[in-house]
């Protein structure tokens, strides 16, 4: 199972019945690739929820609730991550932990250590200005650079996989992939272990300003990671002009 499979079944679920031509055009995949992906997806679904290709249309009976159940049934070991997903996970973990052991990182994702070679090239391309990675020892890397850039980059990468509940607590997005679920749970566990209540953070800012949902979520994430990084002795040394796009 991979990101393409998840995106495909979500698109089908939202548009069923959907023309096969539309799906082929959207994903720029061959018919055999689409059919193979549907077969892989069906292996996880109950008999009554199977997806079928009938008369040049793809039809599925699953609801969004079924889709969430489907995603949650996929274990990390059964999920094939994309390079972009691995890079995002690596950057986020490097922000949360003093160092990331590369060998353990790839072993947990059920990937060979040789995959690292290609990912390092992409990591350099994806890393924003003012941020860099340095070797702490033979197998571990640590993030360094401008502290504001590190925090903003963390918010940018984790924003879409977190939600606010009715009490303004950060919670994982319900339809997270196994990779996204891993990092969101790690972040939230760290906040709990350090007694950083996002509800309390919200109450502090709510008395000062009124914000939209997205602005509120972003600010809560930023303040949460900032308080945690400060507790880990990562402070802002000086101010640089940086892009937040």
Secondary structure, 3 states (H helix, E strand, C coil): CEHHHHHHHHHHHHHCCEEHHHHHHHHCCCHHHHHHHHHHHHCCCCHHHCCEEECCEEECCCCHHHHHHHHHCCCHHHCECCHHHHHHHHHHHHHHCCCEEHHHHHHHCCCCCCHHHHHHHHHHHHCCCCEEEEECCCCEEEEEECHHHHHHHHHHHHHHHEEECCCCCEEECCCCCHHHHHHHHHHHHHHHHCCCCHHHHHHHHHCCCCCCHHHHHHHHHHHHHHHHHHHCCCCCCCCCCCCCC
